[in-house]
Amino acid sequence: MFHPRGRRAGLVVAIALAAGCDESGDVARLERQLATLQQELDAARTARDGRAEADDQLAMRLAEVERELASTRARLDAVEAANRRPTTTTYRPRPQPDPGVRYSVPVHDSPVAGPKDALVTIVVAGEYACPYCAKARDTLAELRKAYPKQVRIIHKHFVVHPQTATTPALAACAAHRQGKHAAMDDRLWEVAFGQRRFDEATMVELARELKLDVKRFERDLRGPDCADEVRRDQDALTAVGVRATPTFYINGRHLSGAQPLDAFRRLVDDELRAAESAIAGGVDPAGYYDYLVRTGVPRFDPPPP
């Protein structure tokens, strides 16, 4: 015996479950059809003549609706299963320069910390909004203590976060033009990075603290020369494969990230041995890094994907 009310309750549940992920309109159409049939069935129950026949006909029509709903539900289940199927994504790490290759990284007139005739030159690609650059500062300080005569540090700009890091880069350039890069560098890390104050007013405030010529500082901060210097550094570093900060070139050999001290020491010791061998072969020790720049690989060309 077919029971329309009980069957309808089950159909309504099926419609409700399917409606959440259906985009074809089938469920809405079937729900309207079911409502119409229910109205017809309610009307038939009030009739005195031919009640059994009407119930049988409506029951058959509701059964047809149920079959169509079941078919729609099966299609929707298939769609849901396809959406839940895990996809496999192959991750290919970004190509990086070969640490066994010497790249040509010119010094230009960038700020230098350490003796001019040091046999190991570490070029630092960094910016003042980079937390890993901040972390690497202590490592570089330890390295200079361990190799006071053999290592020098060259600071170059590589701006990854232009909205925050461009202004302090320009401030560092402007201070360098007055011989105060090291002092400004310390204050930029303490104040600009430490307090997240990257605005121009803060840069001018730091220049006053350091007793710089503020008017000259402001001209350099806003003028084309420091902007060109930051752009020059960025272009030169990009050419040899820098894509993130901090990145280091130790006598032209690539090292990426805030690495532990031992990673630097291994490369420095290798480079000291290589320098001694080159000098024994006739290379001028005073111009050793210039020799490396002349003989190094000028560009990093990543392999095609």
C-alpha positions as CSV (number, residue, x, y, z in Angstrom):
1,M,0.0,0.0,0.0
2,F,1.4,3.4,-1.0
3,H,1.4,6.1,1.7
4,P,1.7,9.5,0.1
5,R,2.3,11.5,3.3
6,G,5.2,9.3,4.5
7,R,6.8,9.1,1.1
8,R,6.5,12.9,0.7
9,A,8.5,13.5,3.9
10,G,11.3,11.3,2.5
11,L,11.2,13.2,-0.8
12,V,11.4,16.6,0.8
13,V,14.5,15.5,2.8
14,A,16.1,14.3,-0.5
15,I,15.3,17.6,-2.1
16,A,16.8,19.6,0.8
17,L,20.0,17.5,0.7
18,A,20.5,17.9,-3.0
19,A,19.6,21.6,-3.3
20,G,22.8,22.8,-1.6
21,C,25.1,21.7,-4.4
22,D,22.8,21.6,-7.4
23,E,23.2,24.2,-10.2
24,S,21.0,22.7,-12.9
25,G,17.5,23.7,-11.6
26,D,16.3,20.1,-11.7
27,V,15.6,20.0,-7.9
28,A,13.6,23.2,-7.9
29,R,11.5,22.0,-10.9
30,L,10.9,18.7,-9.1
31,E,10.0,20.4,-5.9
32,R,7.3,22.5,-7.7
33,Q,6.0,19.4,-9.4
34,L,5.8,17.6,-6.0
35,A,3.9,20.5,-4.5
36,T,1.4,20.5,-7.3
37,L,0.9,16.7,-7.0
38,Q,0.4,17.1,-3.2
39,Q,-2.3,19.7,-3.8
40,E,-4.0,17.3,-6.2
41,L,-3.8,14.4,-3.7
42,D,-5.3,16.5,-0.9
43,A,-8.1,17.5,-3.2
44,A,-8.8,13.9,-4.2
45,R,-9.1,12.9,-0.5
46,T,-11.9,15.3,-0.1
47,A,-13.8,13.8,-3.0
48,R,-16.4,11.1,-2.3
49,D,-16.5,9.4,-5.7
50,G,-13.6,7.5,-7.2
51,R,-11.3,8.0,-4.2
52,A,-9.4,4.8,-4.5
53,E,-8.8,5.3,-8.2
54,A,-7.6,8.9,-7.6
55,D,-5.2,7.7,-4.9
56,D,-3.8,5.1,-7.2
57,Q,-3.2,7.5,-10.0
58,L,-1.6,10.1,-7.8
59,A,0.5,7.5,-6.1
60,M,1.9,6.4,-9.5
61,R,2.7,10.0,-10.4
62,L,4.5,10.6,-7.1
63,A,6.4,7.4,-7.7
64,E,7.6,8.8,-11.0
65,V,8.7,12.0,-9.2
66,E,10.6,9.9,-6.7
67,R,12.4,8.1,-9.4
68,E,13.4,11.4,-11.1
69,L,14.6,12.8,-7.8
70,A,16.6,9.7,-7.2
71,S,18.2,10.1,-10.6
72,T,19.0,13.8,-9.9
73,R,20.4,12.9,-6.5
74,A,22.7,10.3,-8.1
75,R,24.0,12.9,-10.6
76,L,24.6,15.4,-7.8
77,D,26.4,12.8,-5.7
78,A,28.7,12.2,-8.7
79,V,29.4,15.9,-8.9
80,E,30.2,16.1,-5.2
81,A,32.5,13.1,-5.4
82,A,34.4,14.7,-8.2
83,N,34.8,17.9,-6.3
84,R,36.1,16.0,-3.3
85,R,38.6,14.0,-5.3
86,P,42.2,15.1,-4.3
87,T,44.2,16.8,-7.0
88,T,47.9,16.2,-7.4
89,T,50.1,19.3,-7.8
90,T,53.7,18.9,-8.6
91,Y,55.8,21.6,-6.9
92,R,58.8,22.7,-8.7
93,P,61.2,24.8,-6.6
94,R,62.4,28.0,-8.1
95,P,65.8,27.5,-9.8
96,Q,68.6,29.1,-7.8
97,P,72.1,30.0,-8.7
98,D,74.7,27.2,-8.3
99,P,76.7,27.7,-5.1
100,G,79.6,26.1,-6.9
101,V,79.7,28.9,-9.5
102,R,81.3,32.3,-9.0
103,Y,79.0,35.1,-10.2
104,S,80.2,38.5,-11.0
105,V,78.8,40.8,-8.4
106,P,80.3,44.3,-8.6
107,V,80.8,46.4,-5.5
108,H,80.3,49.8,-7.1
109,D,80.3,52.5,-4.4
110,S,78.1,50.5,-2.0
111,P,78.7,50.7,1.8
112,V,81.6,48.5,3.0
113,A,82.2,47.1,6.5
114,G,85.6,45.6,7.0
115,P,89.1,46.0,5.5
116,K,89.4,47.1,1.9
117,D,92.0,44.4,1.1
118,A,90.0,41.5,2.7
119,L,90.3,38.3,0.6
120,V,86.7,37.4,1.2
121,T,83.9,39.8,0.1
122,I,80.4,39.1,1.2
123,V,77.8,41.0,-0.8
124,V,74.5,41.2,1.1
125,A,71.2,41.6,-0.8
126,G,68.7,42.8,1.8
127,E,66.0,45.3,2.8
128,Y,64.8,47.0,6.0
129,A,61.4,45.3,6.1
130,C,62.7,41.7,6.0
131,P,62.7,39.8,9.4
132,Y,65.2,37.3,8.1
133,C,67.6,40.1,7.2
134,A,67.3,41.3,10.7
135,K,68.1,37.8,12.0
136,A,71.1,37.5,9.7
137,R,72.7,40.7,11.1
138,D,73.9,38.9,14.3
139,T,75.4,36.1,12.2
140,L,77.3,38.6,10.0
141,A,78.6,40.4,13.1
142,E,79.9,37.1,14.5
143,L,81.5,36.4,11.2
144,R,83.4,39.7,11.2
145,K,84.6,39.0,14.7
146,A,85.9,35.5,13.6
147,Y,87.6,36.9,10.5
148,P,88.5,40.5,11.4
149,K,91.1,40.9,8.6
150,Q,89.9,38.4,6.1
151,V,86.2,39.4,5.6
152,R,84.4,42.5,4.4
153,I,80.7,43.0,4.1
154,I,79.1,45.0,1.2
155,H,75.5,46.1,1.6
156,K,73.3,46.3,-1.4
157,H,69.6,47.1,-1.7
158,F,67.1,44.5,-2.9
159,V,63.6,45.8,-2.2
160,V,61.0,43.0,-1.9
161,H,58.3,45.1,-0.1
162,P,58.4,48.4,-2.0
163,Q,55.6,50.0,0.0
164,T,57.5,49.7,3.2
165,A,61.2,49.1,2.4
166,T,61.8,51.7,-0.4
167,T,61.9,54.8,1.9
168,P,64.4,53.3,4.4
169,A,66.6,52.2,1.5
170,L,66.7,55.7,0.2
171,A,67.5,57.0,3.7
172,A,70.4,54.5,4.0
173,C,71.7,55.8,0.6
174,A,71.3,59.5,1.7
175,A,73.2,58.8,5.0
176,H,75.9,56.9,3.1
177,R,76.5,60.1,1.0
178,Q,77.4,61.8,4.3
179,G,79.6,59.0,5.5
180,K,77.0,57.7,8.1
181,H,75.7,54.5,6.6
182,A,76.7,52.3,9.5
183,A,75.0,54.6,12.1
184,M,71.9,55.0,10.0
185,D,71.8,51.2,9.4
186,D,71.7,50.6,13.1
187,R,68.9,53.1,13.7
188,L,66.9,51.8,10.7
189,W,66.8,48.4,12.2
190,E,66.1,49.6,15.7
191,V,63.4,52.2,14.8
192,A,62.1,51.7,11.3
193,F,62.0,47.9,11.5
194,G,61.8,47.5,15.2
195,Q,58.8,49.9,15.6
196,R,57.4,49.5,12.0
197,R,58.0,53.2,11.3
198,F,58.9,53.3,7.6
199,D,57.7,56.8,6.7
200,E,59.7,59.7,5.5
201,A,59.2,61.7,8.7
202,T,60.9,59.0,10.7
203,M,63.8,59.0,8.3
204,V,64.3,62.7,8.7
205,E,64.0,62.3,12.5
206,L,66.8,59.7,12.4
207,A,68.9,62.0,10.3
208,R,68.6,64.7,13.0
209,E,69.5,62.3,15.7
210,L,72.7,61.4,13.8
211,K,73.5,65.1,13.3
212,L,73.4,64.8,9.5
213,D,73.0,67.8,7.2
214,V,69.2,67.4,7.2
215,K,68.5,69.6,4.1
216,R,71.1,67.7,2.1
217,F,69.7,64.4,3.5
218,E,66.1,65.4,2.4
219,R,67.4,66.3,-1.1
220,D,69.1,63.0,-1.5
221,L,66.2,61.1,0.1
222,R,63.7,62.6,-2.5
223,G,66.1,63.1,-5.4
224,P,66.9,60.9,-8.4
225,D,70.4,59.9,-7.4
226,C,69.5,57.6,-4.5
227,A,66.5,56.3,-6.4
228,D,68.9,55.4,-9.2
229,E,71.3,53.7,-6.8
230,V,68.6,51.5,-5.3
231,R,67.5,50.6,-8.8
232,R,71.1,49.9,-9.9
233,D,71.5,47.5,-7.0
234,Q,68.2,45.8,-7.7
235,D,69.1,45.3,-11.3
236,A,72.6,44.0,-10.6
237,L,71.4,41.5,-8.0
238,T,68.5,40.3,-10.2
239,A,71.0,39.6,-13.0
240,V,72.9,37.1,-10.8
241,G,69.7,35.3,-9.6
242,V,68.6,37.2,-6.4
243,R,64.8,36.7,-6.0
244,A,64.4,37.0,-2.2
245,T,66.1,38.4,0.9
246,P,68.5,37.9,2.5
247,T,70.8,36.5,-0.2
248,F,74.5,36.5,0.0
249,Y,77.4,36.2,-2.5
250,I,80.6,35.1,-0.8
251,N,83.3,35.9,-3.3
252,G,80.6,35.4,-5.9
253,R,79.2,32.1,-4.5
254,H,75.5,32.1,-3.8
255,L,74.1,31.5,-0.3
256,S,70.4,32.1,0.3
257,G,68.5,32.8,3.5
258,A,69.3,33.4,7.2
259,Q,71.8,30.5,7.4
260,P,73.6,29.5,10.6
261,L,77.1,30.7,11.2
262,D,78.7,27.4,10.2
263,A,77.3,27.6,6.7
264,F,79.1,31.0,6.2
265,R,82.3,29.7,7.8
266,R,82.5,26.7,5.5
267,L,82.3,29.0,2.4
268,V,84.6,31.6,3.9
269,D,87.3,29.0,4.7
270,D,86.9,27.5,1.1
271,E,87.3,31.0,-0.3
272,L,90.4,31.8,1.8
273,R,92.1,28.7,0.5
274,A,91.1,29.6,-3.1
275,A,92.4,33.1,-2.6
276,E,95.8,31.9,-1.3
277,S,96.1,29.6,-4.3
278,A,95.3,32.4,-6.7
279,I,97.7,34.8,-5.1
280,A,100.4,32.1,-5.2
281,G,99.7,31.9,-8.9
282,G,100.4,35.6,-9.4
283,V,97.0,37.3,-8.7
284,D,97.4,40.7,-7.0
285,P,96.0,40.3,-3.4
286,A,95.0,44.0,-3.4
287,G,92.8,43.5,-6.5
288,Y,91.7,39.9,-5.8
289,Y,87.9,40.7,-5.7
290,D,88.2,42.8,-8.8
291,Y,89.8,39.7,-10.4
292,L,86.8,37.6,-9.3
293,V,84.4,40.1,-10.8
294,R,86.2,40.1,-14.1
295,T,86.4,36.3,-14.3
296,G,83.0,35.5,-12.8
297,V,79.8,34.5,-14.5
298,P,78.0,37.7,-15.4
299,R,74.4,36.4,-15.3
300,F,72.3,33.6,-13.8
301,D,70.1,32.2,-16.6
302,P,67.7,29.6,-15.1
303,P,67.0,26.6,-17.2
304,P,63.7,26.6,-19.1
305,P,60.8,25.0,-17.2
